Amino acid sequence: MVFSPEGFDEFFRGAFARLVLFLIKIGASREEAEDSAQEAMTKAYESWHAIQHPEAWVRVVAERAYVAAAARARAAPVKMMAGSWTGDATYTDLDLAVFGEEQRRVLDLFRRLPHEQRRVLAWYYDGFAIAEIATRIDGPEATVRSHLRHARQRLQRELKVGNAVADAATAGEGTN
Amino acid sequence: MNLTKFTDEFAELDAQLLQASAQAEATLINLLSIDSKLAQAKRATRPADSDDPASQVTVDPTR
């Protein structure tokens, strides 16, 4: 029998789904997210006693695994990392079909953001402070704040437009 | 920049996104077989530290 290092099982059960979601938010398909999260968790298991901040550690490792896998699979990592607008991403709604309508709408909006904005937003909504995000993604705090502000301004605008369209559709239904 | 103001400006958006994230996480928890993924992570490291005789096959490098 193989015994887990102390605390690992509990960490895994509490963190795995959130890690998969983190990767989906930064642009991974569900399959890519599960594979990269699994790879990061396996590495965390191997190095468990040396890891001080497992939540942050697995995100950094999982993101690297995803970027490497995506580079191998698509041979277009340069465009992805350059922060291009990814409205033409290859993913379809089918990839998010398991989620409810509102969850799908939010995840789809995340995916339309430039890569760096998406990345900072994913860290931020997972509860990391700006200083820690800057450390983990190896960038200045001012840049993190700037990405965060632009991303949230854009999301706010998009969600308002989406809500207005939904309201208009509902009102239209009522008059027919 | 004033962080409090920065946060308040997007409070409604933050609440909406956090709620959608929590729901999406709950969906994934229902969907993923977390315990089977955990076993998979352990199995992946097994040859290095396992006491399972099946994983401790020694190979004679001279053959």
gemmi code that builds the backbone of each chain (N, CA, C; Angstrom):
import gemmi

chains = {
    "A": [
        ("MET", (0.838, -1.203, 0.000), (0.000, 0.000, 0.000), (0.872, 1.252, 0.000)),
        ("VAL", (0.426, 2.266, -0.735), (1.170, 3.525, -0.784), (0.474, 4.541, 0.105)),
        ("PHE", (1.212, 5.109, 1.036), (0.624, 6.121, 1.910), (0.945, 7.503, 1.367)),
        ("SER", (-0.050, 8.397, 1.424), (0.187, 9.764, 0.960), (0.935, 10.545, 2.011)),
        ("PRO", (1.744, 11.506, 1.578), (2.330, 12.397, 2.567), (1.213, 13.137, 3.300)),
        ("GLU", (1.474, 13.479, 4.532), (0.437, 14.068, 5.377), (-0.208, 15.303, 4.736)),
        ("GLY", (-1.517, 15.288, 4.687), (-2.256, 16.447, 4.179), (-2.484, 16.442, 2.680)),
        ("PHE", (-1.824, 15.554, 1.955), (-1.943, 15.616, 0.490), (-3.340, 15.237, 0.006)),
        ("ASP", (-3.889, 14.149, 0.549), (-5.211, 13.700, 0.079), (-6.268, 14.787, 0.276)),
        ("GLU", (-6.227, 15.387, 1.450), (-7.195, 16.448, 1.761), (-7.025, 17.630, 0.795)),
        ("PHE", (-5.765, 17.981, 0.568), (-5.487, 19.079, -0.363), (-6.016, 18.726, -1.753)),
        ("PHE", (-5.719, 17.535, -2.206), (-6.126, 17.111, -3.548), (-7.640, 17.218, -3.702)),
        ("ARG", (-8.363, 16.646, -2.735), (-9.834, 16.631, -2.836), (-10.412, 18.034, -2.844)),
        ("GLY", (-9.792, 18.932, -2.077), (-10.317, 20.297, -2.009), (-9.888, 21.178, -3.166)),
        ("ALA", (-8.762, 20.826, -3.792), (-8.169, 21.763, -4.753), (-8.273, 21.339, -6.212)),
        ("PHE", (-8.541, 20.060, -6.466), (-8.432, 19.587, -7.853), (-9.425, 20.275, -8.794)),
        ("ALA", (-10.694, 20.304, -8.405), (-11.709, 20.891, -9.294), (-11.431, 22.381, -9.518)),
        ("ARG", (-10.998, 23.052, -8.459), (-10.698, 24.491, -8.585), (-9.506, 24.712, -9.513)),
        ("LEU", (-8.560, 23.798, -9.467), (-7.396, 23.908, -10.348), (-7.797, 23.697, -11.810)),
        ("VAL", (-8.678, 22.730, -12.045), (-9.179, 22.501, -13.406), (-9.894, 23.756, -13.903)),
        ("LEU", (-10.722, 24.340, -13.039), (-11.461, 25.546, -13.421), (-10.499, 26.714, -13.693)),
        ("PHE", (-9.462, 26.827, -12.885), (-8.443, 27.870, -13.084), (-7.863, 27.766, -14.502)),
        ("LEU", (-7.563, 26.551, -14.919), (-6.967, 26.346, -16.244), (-7.975, 26.623, -17.360)),
        ("ILE", (-9.227, 26.268, -17.122), (-10.266, 26.590, -18.111), (-10.365, 28.105, -18.258)),
        ("LYS", (-10.282, 28.806, -17.130), (-10.375, 30.273, -17.182), (-9.210, 30.881, -17.968)),
        ("ILE", (-8.036, 30.293, -17.851), (-6.922, 30.894, -18.597), (-6.871, 30.428, -20.048)),
        ("GLY", (-7.800, 29.552, -20.432), (-7.907, 29.239, -21.853), (-7.850, 27.773, -22.229)),
        ("ALA", (-7.653, 26.877, -21.263), (-7.565, 25.457, -21.594), (-8.947, 24.880, -21.894)),
        ("SER", (-8.957, 23.865, -22.745), (-10.200, 23.104, -22.913), (-10.364, 22.267, -21.650)),
        ("ARG", (-11.540, 21.666, -21.493), (-11.738, 20.856, -20.272), (-10.761, 19.698, -20.206)),
        ("GLU", (-10.524, 19.065, -21.338), (-9.616, 17.919, -21.365), (-8.181, 18.355, -21.040)),
        ("GLU", (-7.758, 19.447, -21.667), (-6.408, 19.962, -21.396), (-6.274, 20.336, -19.921)),
        ("ALA", (-7.319, 20.957, -19.395), (-7.287, 21.407, -17.995), (-7.159, 20.212, -17.051)),
        ("GLU", (-7.927, 19.164, -17.323), (-7.860, 17.977, -16.446), (-6.480, 17.330, -16.516)),
        ("ASP", (-5.947, 17.219, -17.738), (-4.623, 16.587, -17.902), (-3.530, 17.399, -17.195)),
        ("SER", (-3.561, 18.720, -17.368), (-2.513, 19.565, -16.782), (-2.649, 19.623, -15.265)),
        ("ALA", (-3.879, 19.635, -14.783), (-4.100, 19.632, -13.334), (-3.596, 18.323, -12.742)),
        ("GLN", (-3.868, 17.228, -13.452), (-3.413, 15.911, -12.990), (-1.882, 15.861, -12.920)),
        ("GLU", (-1.248, 16.412, -13.954), (0.224, 16.419, -14.000), (0.796, 17.236, -12.833)),
        ("ALA", (0.188, 18.384, -12.581), (0.669, 19.244, -11.484), (0.476, 18.565, -10.131)),
        ("MET", (-0.659, 17.880, -9.981), (-0.929, 17.210, -8.709), (0.028, 16.035, -8.485)),
        ("THR", (0.362, 15.348, -9.558), (1.321, 14.247, -9.439), (2.680, 14.785, -8.986)),
        ("LYS", (3.090, 15.913, -9.572), (4.367, 16.530, -9.173), (4.291, 17.039, -7.732)),
        ("ALA", (3.130, 17.547, -7.362), (2.962, 18.022, -5.980), (3.085, 16.854, -4.998)),
        ("TYR", (2.535, 15.716, -5.389), (2.618, 14.515, -4.550), (4.079, 14.101, -4.335)),
        ("GLU", (4.839, 14.185, -5.417), (6.261, 13.797, -5.347), (7.072, 14.736, -4.464)),
        ("SER", (6.710, 16.026, -4.490), (7.528, 17.025, -3.784), (6.802, 17.623, -2.580)),
        ("TRP", (5.778, 16.937, -2.095), (4.849, 17.515, -1.134), (5.531, 18.190, 0.058)),
        ("HIS", (6.533, 17.541, 0.634), (7.148, 18.080, 1.855), (7.950, 19.357, 1.599)),
        ("ALA", (8.310, 19.599, 0.365), (9.121, 20.789, 0.053), (8.260, 21.976, -0.380)),
        ("ILE", (6.955, 21.740, -0.534), (6.081, 22.809, -1.046), (5.482, 23.605, 0.108)),
        ("GLN", (5.708, 24.917, 0.074), (5.212, 25.758, 1.174), (3.807, 26.297, 0.904)),
        ("HIS", (3.526, 26.623, -0.353), (2.212, 27.189, -0.706), (1.603, 26.355, -1.828)),
        ("PRO", (1.014, 25.218, -1.450), (0.563, 24.290, -2.492), (-0.454, 24.866, -3.475)),
        ("GLU", (-1.379, 25.703, -2.997), (-2.400, 26.267, -3.901), (-1.735, 27.054, -5.032)),
        ("ALA", (-0.757, 27.876, -4.677), (-0.053, 28.668, -5.695), (0.871, 27.772, -6.521)),
        ("TRP", (1.540, 26.860, -5.849), (2.510, 25.971, -6.517), (1.846, 25.168, -7.636)),
        ("VAL", (0.705, 24.553, -7.335), (0.075, 23.716, -8.368), (-0.442, 24.562, -9.538)),
        ("ARG", (-0.818, 25.813, -9.248), (-1.265, 26.677, -10.346), (-0.117, 26.992, -11.301)),
        ("VAL", (1.035, 27.338, -10.728), (2.197, 27.652, -11.567), (2.592, 26.425, -12.398)),
        ("VAL", (2.662, 25.270, -11.748), (3.091, 24.047, -12.448), (2.044, 23.621, -13.485)),
        ("ALA", (0.773, 23.709, -13.107), (-0.292, 23.303, -14.030), (-0.342, 24.234, -15.241)),
        ("GLU", (-0.132, 25.515, -15.020), (-0.168, 26.454, -16.140), (0.989, 26.161, -17.103)),
        ("ARG", (2.170, 25.878, -16.538), (3.319, 25.526, -17.395), (3.020, 24.266, -18.194)),
        ("ALA", (2.422, 23.287, -17.525), (2.105, 22.024, -18.207), (1.117, 22.281, -19.337)),
        ("TYR", (0.128, 23.124, -19.067), (-0.874, 23.432, -20.088), (-0.244, 24.162, -21.280)),
        ("VAL", (0.588, 25.159, -20.993), (1.215, 25.930, -22.076), (2.098, 25.008, -22.929)),
        ("ALA", (2.835, 24.116, -22.264), (3.702, 23.192, -23.007), (2.861, 22.242, -23.853)),
        ("ALA", (1.773, 21.729, -23.270), (0.920, 20.793, -24.013), (0.237, 21.498, -25.178)),
        ("ALA", (-0.207, 22.720, -24.927), (-0.884, 23.480, -25.980), (0.095, 23.790, -27.111)),
        ("ALA", (1.344, 24.070, -26.746), (2.354, 24.361, -27.758), (2.594, 23.130, -28.636)),
        ("ARG", (2.641, 21.981, -27.970), (2.856, 20.748, -28.735), (1.649, 20.452, -29.623)),
        ("ALA", (0.473, 20.660, -29.065), (-0.747, 20.276, -29.789), (-1.086, 21.233, -30.935)),
        ("ARG", (-0.869, 22.483, -30.709), (-1.341, 23.449, -31.711), (-0.226, 24.098, -32.508)),
        ("ALA", (0.989, 23.991, -31.985), (2.133, 24.611, -32.647), (1.910, 26.097, -32.894)),
        ("ALA", (1.154, 26.723, -31.999), (0.925, 28.163, -32.134), (0.999, 28.864, -30.790)),
        ("PRO", (1.999, 28.528, -29.978), (2.056, 29.120, -28.639), (2.389, 30.600, -28.651)),
        ("VAL", (3.084, 31.042, -29.711), (3.532, 32.433, -29.737), (2.332, 33.370, -29.752)),
        ("LYS", (1.367, 33.037, -30.577), (0.177, 33.877, -30.665), (-0.563, 33.871, -29.332)),
        ("MET", (-0.653, 32.687, -28.735), (-1.392, 32.586, -27.482), (-0.730, 33.412, -26.385)),
        ("MET", (0.597, 33.311, -26.280), (1.304, 33.992, -25.203), (1.438, 35.489, -25.470)),
        ("ALA", (1.283, 35.896, -26.723), (1.462, 37.308, -27.046), (0.288, 38.144, -26.579)),
        ("GLY", (-0.737, 37.504, -26.081), (-1.866, 38.253, -25.542), (-2.826, 38.714, -26.609)),
        ("SER", (-2.878, 37.966, -27.705), (-3.778, 38.367, -28.766), (-5.217, 38.124, -28.338)),
        ("TRP", (-6.114, 38.885, -28.896), (-7.536, 38.688, -28.627), (-7.923, 37.340, -29.200)),
        ("THR", (-8.555, 36.503, -28.398), (-8.762, 35.133, -28.840), (-10.218, 34.850, -29.166)),
        ("GLY", (-10.872, 35.841, -29.729), (-12.251, 35.634, -30.152), (-12.368, 34.547, -31.194)),
        ("ASP", (-11.241, 34.232, -31.864), (-11.277, 33.205, -32.890), (-10.746, 31.881, -32.353)),
        ("ALA", (-10.788, 31.734, -31.039), (-10.269, 30.501, -30.427), (-10.975, 29.290, -31.016)),
        ("THR", (-10.277, 28.172, -30.979), (-10.814, 26.987, -31.645), (-11.886, 26.292, -30.809)),
        ("TYR", (-12.024, 26.667, -29.540), (-12.990, 25.983, -28.694), (-14.415, 26.318, -29.117)),
        ("THR", (-15.269, 25.384, -28.873), (-16.674, 25.622, -29.182), (-17.460, 25.530, -27.882)),
        ("ASP", (-18.724, 25.876, -27.959), (-19.580, 25.796, -26.780), (-19.668, 24.380, -26.230)),
        ("LEU", (-19.474, 23.405, -27.107), (-19.550, 22.005, -26.665), (-18.602, 21.726, -25.517)),
        ("ASP", (-17.446, 22.402, -25.572), (-16.428, 22.210, -24.555), (-16.933, 22.629, -23.167)),
        ("LEU", (-17.845, 23.586, -23.130), (-18.361, 24.099, -21.856), (-19.787, 23.617, -21.604)),
        ("ALA", (-20.227, 22.650, -22.393), (-21.634, 22.247, -22.340), (-22.069, 21.715, -20.978)),
        ("VAL", (-21.123, 21.234, -20.195), (-21.508, 20.664, -18.896), (-21.923, 21.748, -17.896)),
        ("PHE", (-21.549, 22.988, -18.178), (-21.841, 24.055, -17.228), (-23.206, 24.678, -17.488)),
        ("GLY", (-23.740, 25.323, -16.459), (-25.012, 26.023, -16.595), (-24.844, 27.264, -17.467)),
        ("GLU", (-25.955, 27.870, -17.845), (-25.924, 28.981, -18.803), (-25.067, 30.158, -18.320)),
        ("GLU", (-25.274, 30.566, -17.068), (-24.538, 31.720, -16.550), (-23.038, 31.407, -16.420)),
        ("GLN", (-22.738, 30.177, -15.973), (-21.325, 29.771, -15.842), (-20.654, 29.755, -17.213)),
        ("ARG", (-21.391, 29.264, -18.206), (-20.849, 29.193, -19.573), (-20.583, 30.584, -20.122)),
        ("ARG", (-21.522, 31.479, -19.841), (-21.390, 32.845, -20.350), (-20.140, 33.501, -19.756)),
        ("VAL", (-19.939, 33.329, -18.454), (-18.793, 33.936, -17.782), (-17.480, 33.310, -18.287)),
        ("LEU", (-17.452, 31.988, -18.393), (-16.220, 31.320, -18.854), (-15.907, 31.702, -20.297)),
        ("ASP", (-16.944, 31.849, -21.097), (-16.735, 32.247, -22.486), (-16.148, 33.669, -22.544)),
        ("LEU", (-16.646, 34.550, -21.687), (-16.109, 35.921, -21.654), (-14.643, 35.923, -21.207)),
        ("PHE", (-14.322, 35.096, -20.237), (-12.922, 34.962, -19.801), (-12.045, 34.608, -20.998)),
        ("ARG", (-12.502, 33.654, -21.769), (-11.694, 33.145, -22.879), (-11.506, 34.164, -23.984)),
        ("ARG", (-12.356, 35.173, -24.017), (-12.218, 36.187, -25.060), (-11.240, 37.289, -24.674)),
        ("LEU", (-10.803, 37.269, -23.432), (-9.843, 38.289, -22.996), (-8.447, 37.945, -23.507)),
        ("PRO", (-7.573, 38.966, -23.642), (-6.177, 38.674, -23.967), (-5.572, 37.784, -22.884)),
        ("HIS", (-4.620, 36.969, -23.275), (-4.063, 35.956, -22.373), (-3.611, 36.514, -21.021)),
        ("GLU", (-2.862, 37.590, -21.028), (-2.318, 38.107, -19.757), (-3.423, 38.588, -18.818)),
        ("GLN", (-4.465, 39.184, -19.399), (-5.596, 39.649, -18.577), (-6.339, 38.457, -17.979)),
        ("ARG", (-6.559, 37.460, -18.803), (-7.241, 36.235, -18.362), (-6.500, 35.594, -17.190)),
        ("ARG", (-5.196, 35.543, -17.368), (-4.334, 34.889, -16.394), (-4.409, 35.588, -15.036)),
        ("VAL", (-4.267, 36.911, -15.062), (-4.315, 37.685, -13.819), (-5.693, 37.562, -13.169)),
        ("LEU", (-6.718, 37.603, -13.985), (-8.088, 37.504, -13.473), (-8.331, 36.143, -12.809)),
        ("ALA", (-7.812, 35.091, -13.429), (-7.996, 33.742, -12.873), (-7.332, 33.639, -11.496)),
        ("TRP", (-6.135, 34.179, -11.364), (-5.454, 34.183, -10.060), (-6.262, 35.004, -9.051)),
        ("TYR", (-6.719, 36.171, -9.504), (-7.399, 37.104, -8.593), (-8.693, 36.498, -8.047)),
        ("TYR", (-9.471, 35.887, -8.922), (-10.744, 35.321, -8.467), (-10.567, 34.001, -7.719)),
        ("ASP", (-9.349, 33.495, -7.707), (-9.065, 32.338, -6.848), (-8.546, 32.802, -5.494)),
        ("GLY", (-8.612, 34.096, -5.243), (-8.337, 34.621, -3.907), (-6.913, 35.077, -3.638)),
        ("PHE", (-6.103, 35.213, -4.679), (-4.717, 35.641, -4.468), (-4.620, 37.167, -4.506)),
        ("ALA", (-3.791, 37.706, -3.605), (-3.591, 39.156, -3.546), (-2.686, 39.604, -4.697)),
        ("ILE", (-2.779, 40.892, -4.993), (-2.030, 41.420, -6.142), (-0.525, 41.159, -6.009)),
        ("ALA", (0.010, 41.368, -4.811), (1.451, 41.156, -4.612), (1.834, 39.702, -4.886)),
        ("GLU", (0.976, 38.786, -4.450), (1.291, 37.362, -4.655), (1.160, 36.975, -6.131)),
        ("ILE", (0.152, 37.539, -6.796), (-0.004, 37.256, -8.237), (1.257, 37.718, -8.976)),
        ("ALA", (1.726, 38.935, -8.608), (2.917, 39.485, -9.261), (4.112, 38.543, -9.075)),
        ("THR", (4.245, 38.008, -7.857), (5.350, 37.082, -7.586), (5.206, 35.815, -8.413)),
        ("ARG", (4.000, 35.276, -8.436), (3.791, 33.985, -9.101), (3.919, 34.066, -10.617)),
        ("ILE", (3.480, 35.198, -11.193), (3.576, 35.276, -12.661), (4.823, 36.039, -13.081)),
        ("ASP", (5.625, 36.417, -12.064), (6.909, 37.048, -12.312), (6.761, 38.356, -13.097)),
        ("GLY", (5.912, 39.241, -12.567), (5.726, 40.552, -13.210), (5.527, 41.628, -12.163)),
        ("PRO", (5.649, 42.900, -12.547), (5.473, 43.981, -11.574), (4.021, 44.100, -11.099)),
        ("GLU", (3.849, 44.542, -9.866), (2.490, 44.705, -9.315), (1.656, 45.671, -10.147)),
        ("ALA", (2.310, 46.740, -10.636), (1.578, 47.752, -11.412), (0.973, 47.118, -12.670)),
        ("THR", (1.698, 46.199, -13.256), (1.197, 45.529, -14.463), (0.014, 44.633, -14.119)),
        ("VAL", (0.118, 43.952, -12.978), (-0.990, 43.096, -12.534), (-2.243, 43.944, -12.337)),
        ("ARG", (-2.075, 45.088, -11.642), (-3.224, 45.987, -11.416), (-3.820, 46.450, -12.749)),
        ("SER", (-2.949, 46.798, -13.666), (-3.408, 47.298, -14.959), (-4.189, 46.214, -15.719)),
        ("HIS", (-3.649, 45.009, -15.760), (-4.360, 43.907, -16.435), (-5.709, 43.658, -15.767)),
        ("LEU", (-5.692, 43.696, -14.439), (-6.911, 43.431, -13.677), (-7.985, 44.476, -13.979)),
        ("ARG", (-7.558, 45.729, -14.000), (-8.504, 46.821, -14.260), (-9.092, 46.697, -15.676)),
        ("HIS", (-8.221, 46.514, -16.655), (-8.702, 46.423, -18.033), (-9.622, 45.213, -18.239)),
        ("ALA", (-9.233, 44.100, -17.624), (-10.046, 42.885, -17.768), (-11.422, 43.102, -17.150)),
        ("ARG", (-11.435, 43.704, -15.968), (-12.732, 43.853, -15.294), (-13.600, 44.916, -15.978)),
        ("GLN", (-12.957, 45.944, -16.512), (-13.733, 46.935, -17.271), (-14.392, 46.267, -18.481)),
        ("ARG", (-13.608, 45.452, -19.143), (-14.124, 44.793, -20.336), (-15.258, 43.818, -19.988)),
        ("LEU", (-15.043, 43.038, -18.929), (-16.076, 42.077, -18.521), (-17.349, 42.789, -18.090)),
        ("GLN", (-17.165, 43.887, -17.366), (-18.333, 44.650, -16.907), (-19.163, 45.127, -18.101)),
        ("ARG", (-18.450, 45.637, -19.099), (-19.120, 46.118, -20.310), (-19.841, 44.958, -21.008)),
        ("GLU", (-19.141, 43.871, -21.200), (-19.711, 42.730, -21.926), (-20.921, 42.142, -21.188)),
        ("LEU", (-20.795, 42.048, -19.860), (-21.904, 41.467, -19.090), (-23.122, 42.379, -19.112)),
        ("LYS", (-22.892, 43.705, -19.108), (-24.026, 44.644, -19.174), (-24.737, 44.516, -20.507)),
        ("VAL", (-23.938, 44.429, -21.578), (-24.525, 44.284, -22.914), (-25.317, 42.976, -22.970)),
        ("GLY", (-24.700, 41.911, -22.434), (-25.370, 40.602, -22.423), (-26.672, 40.645, -21.643)),
        ("ASN", (-26.639, 41.316, -20.491), (-27.856, 41.411, -19.675), (-28.942, 42.208, -20.399)),
        ("ALA", (-28.516, 43.293, -21.071), (-29.482, 44.128, -21.782), (-30.152, 43.324, -22.899)),
        ("VAL", (-29.345, 42.527, -23.616), (-29.896, 41.709, -24.704), (-30.886, 40.683, -24.143)),
        ("ALA", (-30.495, 40.065, -23.011), (-31.374, 39.065, -22.389), (-32.680, 39.711, -21.927)),
        ("ASP", (-32.569, 40.916, -21.341), (-33.772, 41.617, -20.880), (-34.695, 41.949, -22.055)),
        ("ALA", (-34.086, 42.415, -23.155), (-34.874, 42.785, -24.330), (-35.590, 41.554, -24.889)),
        ("ALA", (-34.868, 40.420, -24.887), (-35.467, 39.189, -25.405), (-36.659, 38.771, -24.540)),
        ("THR", (-36.480, 38.904, -23.218), (-37.552, 38.539, -22.295), (-38.758, 39.448, -22.497)),
        ("ALA", (-38.483, 40.765, -22.650), (-39.572, 41.727, -22.854), (-40.301, 41.426, -24.162)),
        ("GLY", (-39.532, 41.061, -25.198), (-40.115, 40.727, -26.500), (-41.034, 39.522, -26.400)),
        ("GLU", (-40.602, 38.542, -25.639), (-41.425, 37.341, -25.450), (-42.759, 37.701, -24.810)),
        ("GLY", (-42.686, 38.671, -23.867), (-43.877, 39.052, -23.129), (-44.927, 39.741, -23.993)),
        ("THR", (-44.466, 40.396, -25.078), (-45.406, 41.133, -25.914), (-46.013, 40.263, -26.998)),
        ("ASN", (-45.434, 39.066, -27.196), (-45.971, 38.213, -28.258), (-47.099, 37.321, -27.762)),
    ],
    "B": [
        ("MET", (-2.520, 53.903, -6.440), (-3.955, 53.667, -6.622), (-4.596, 53.239, -5.301)),
        ("ASN", (-5.803, 53.722, -5.080), (-6.510, 53.354, -3.865), (-7.193, 52.003, -4.081)),
        ("LEU", (-6.694, 50.982, -3.395), (-7.166, 49.620, -3.639), (-8.627, 49.430, -3.226)),
        ("THR", (-9.033, 50.121, -2.165), (-10.415, 49.981, -1.706), (-11.382, 50.480, -2.776)),
        ("LYS", (-11.044, 51.653, -3.323), (-11.897, 52.232, -4.356), (-11.892, 51.312, -5.585)),
        ("PHE", (-10.661, 50.846, -5.896), (-10.463, 49.953, -7.028), (-11.385, 48.738, -6.902)),
        ("THR", (-11.454, 48.186, -5.692), (-12.270, 47.004, -5.461), (-13.761, 47.335, -5.510)),
        ("ASP", (-14.145, 48.454, -4.854), (-15.566, 48.812, -4.793), (-16.167, 49.056, -6.171)),
        ("GLU", (-15.360, 49.648, -7.029), (-15.833, 49.974, -8.369), (-16.353, 48.727, -9.107)),
        ("PHE", (-15.774, 47.586, -8.776), (-16.138, 46.353, -9.461), (-16.838, 45.354, -8.534)),
        ("ALA", (-17.358, 45.846, -7.424), (-17.917, 44.937, -6.413), (-19.022, 44.036, -6.994)),
        ("GLU", (-19.901, 44.655, -7.787), (-21.026, 43.889, -8.340), (-20.522, 42.822, -9.320)),
        ("LEU", (-19.574, 43.249, -10.154), (-18.983, 42.311, -11.120), (-18.293, 41.163, -10.385)),
        ("ASP", (-17.503, 41.525, -9.365), (-16.780, 40.509, -8.601), (-17.756, 39.489, -8.008)),
        ("ALA", (-18.837, 39.991, -7.436), (-19.813, 39.092, -6.810), (-20.409, 38.147, -7.848)),
        ("GLN", (-20.738, 38.699, -9.020), (-21.332, 37.884, -10.084), (-20.347, 36.808, -10.562)),
        ("LEU", (-19.082, 37.210, -10.752), (-18.088, 36.263, -11.257), (-17.732, 35.207, -10.212)),
        ("LEU", (-17.668, 35.634, -8.953), (-17.357, 34.663, -7.893), (-18.467, 33.626, -7.753)),
        ("GLN", (-19.697, 34.096, -7.894), (-20.826, 33.158, -7.802), (-20.809, 32.165, -8.969)),
        ("ALA", (-20.555, 32.685, -10.172), (-20.489, 31.795, -11.344), (-19.342, 30.802, -11.195)),
        ("SER", (-18.214, 31.270, -10.635), (-17.058, 30.385, -10.434), (-17.385, 29.282, -9.436)),
        ("ALA", (-18.046, 29.661, -8.341), (-18.392, 28.676, -7.310), (-19.328, 27.619, -7.888)),
        ("GLN", (-20.277, 28.058, -8.715), (-21.215, 27.108, -9.327), (-20.493, 26.193, -10.324)),
        ("ALA", (-19.571, 26.794, -11.074), (-18.816, 25.996, -12.049), (-17.942, 24.970, -11.324)),
        ("GLU", (-17.377, 25.374, -10.203), (-16.552, 24.439, -9.422), (-17.406, 23.281, -8.902)),
        ("ALA", (-18.608, 23.621, -8.421), (-19.514, 22.575, -7.918), (-19.876, 21.609, -9.044)),
        ("THR", (-20.086, 22.156, -10.254), (-20.393, 21.304, -11.409), (-19.240, 20.342, -11.668)),
        ("LEU", (-18.011, 20.883, -11.621), (-16.838, 20.042, -11.883), (-16.653, 18.976, -10.807)),
        ("ILE", (-16.919, 19.358, -9.562), (-16.773, 18.378, -8.469), (-17.713, 17.197, -8.705)),
        ("ASN", (-18.926, 17.501, -9.164), (-19.881, 16.427, -9.455), (-19.435, 15.583, -10.643)),
        ("LEU", (-18.760, 16.231, -11.553), (-18.405, 15.587, -12.819), (-17.132, 14.747, -12.722)),
        ("LEU", (-16.132, 15.279, -12.011), (-14.829, 14.614, -11.950), (-14.868, 13.508, -10.899)),
        ("SER", (-14.207, 12.423, -11.193), (-14.080, 11.384, -10.166), (-12.819, 11.720, -9.382)),
        ("ILE", (-12.994, 12.569, -8.367), (-11.830, 13.117, -7.660), (-10.979, 11.989, -7.048)),
        ("ASP", (-11.640, 10.992, -6.438), (-10.863, 9.940, -5.781), (-10.103, 9.079, -6.785)),
        ("SER", (-10.687, 8.912, -7.969), (-9.965, 8.113, -8.961), (-8.788, 8.913, -9.522)),
        ("LYS", (-8.947, 10.251, -9.604), (-7.826, 11.102, -10.045), (-6.708, 11.081, -8.995)),
        ("LEU", (-7.118, 11.058, -7.740), (-6.126, 11.013, -6.645), (-5.334, 9.703, -6.727)),
        ("ALA", (-6.035, 8.605, -6.933), (-5.357, 7.307, -7.050), (-4.412, 7.307, -8.249)),
        ("GLN", (-4.856, 7.974, -9.318), (-4.039, 8.050, -10.533), (-2.739, 8.819, -10.260)),
        ("ALA", (-2.840, 9.920, -9.501), (-1.656, 10.727, -9.177), (-0.676, 9.901, -8.351)),
        ("LYS", (-1.204, 9.076, -7.466), (-0.327, 8.253, -6.625), (0.316, 7.139, -7.450)),
        ("ARG", (-0.503, 6.548, -8.328), (0.030, 5.469, -9.158), (1.172, 5.953, -10.041)),
        ("ALA", (1.058, 7.193, -10.505), (2.072, 7.737, -11.411), (3.439, 7.822, -10.756)),
        ("THR", (3.473, 7.885, -9.427), (4.751, 8.009, -8.723), (5.175, 6.676, -8.108)),
        ("ARG", (4.397, 5.646, -8.320), (4.567, 4.396, -7.600), (5.920, 3.689, -7.808)),
        ("PRO", (6.437, 3.595, -9.035), (7.676, 2.842, -9.205), (8.823, 3.357, -8.343)),
        ("ALA", (8.802, 4.634, -8.031), (9.912, 5.212, -7.278), (9.864, 4.868, -5.793)),
        ("ASP", (8.659, 4.767, -5.238), (8.619, 4.635, -3.782), (7.669, 3.539, -3.296)),
        ("SER", (7.227, 2.716, -4.222), (6.220, 1.735, -3.834), (6.815, 0.543, -3.093)),
        ("ASP", (5.983, -0.020, -2.213), (6.388, -1.281, -1.605), (5.629, -2.437, -2.250)),
        ("ASP", (4.992, -2.097, -3.363), (4.276, -3.122, -4.119), (5.299, -3.932, -4.925)),
        ("PRO", (5.425, -5.233, -4.637), (6.441, -6.031, -5.333), (6.284, -5.985, -6.855)),
        ("ALA", (5.051, -5.849, -7.309), (4.819, -5.841, -8.757), (5.503, -4.669, -9.446)),
        ("SER", (5.712, -3.578, -8.686), (6.323, -2.402, -9.297), (7.827, -2.353, -9.045)),
        ("GLN", (8.352, -3.398, -8.419), (9.775, -3.381, -8.076), (10.563, -4.430, -8.855)),
        ("VAL", (10.194, -4.572, -10.091), (10.890, -5.524, -10.944), (12.277, -4.978, -11.239)),
        ("THR", (13.289, -5.772, -10.982), (14.646, -5.303, -11.259), (15.103, -5.843, -12.614)),
        ("VAL", (15.843, -5.035, -13.288), (16.316, -5.422, -14.612), (17.835, -5.544, -14.564)),
        ("ASP", (18.309, -6.647, -15.082), (19.755, -6.844, -15.141), (20.295, -6.081, -16.349)),
        ("PRO", (21.062, -5.009, -16.119), (21.505, -4.173, -17.232), (22.503, -4.874, -18.152)),
        ("THR", (23.047, -5.998, -17.699), (24.026, -6.698, -18.544), (23.355, -7.587, -19.573)),
        ("ARG", (22.038, -7.782, -19.411), (21.365, -8.711, -20.339), (20.734, -7.981, -21.500)),
    ],
}
model = gemmi.Model(1)
for chain_id, residues in chains.items():
    chain = gemmi.Chain(chain_id)
    for i, (resn, *xyz) in enumerate(residues, 1):
        res = gemmi.Residue()
        res.name, res.seqid = resn, gemmi.SeqId(i, " ")
        for name, pos in zip(("N", "CA", "C"), xyz):
            atom = gemmi.Atom()
            atom.name, atom.element = name, gemmi.Element(name[0])
            atom.pos, atom.b_iso = gemmi.Position(*pos), 0.0
            res.add_atom(atom)
        chain.add_residue(res)
    model.add_chain(chain)
structure = gemmi.Structure()
structure.add_model(model)
structure.setup_entities()
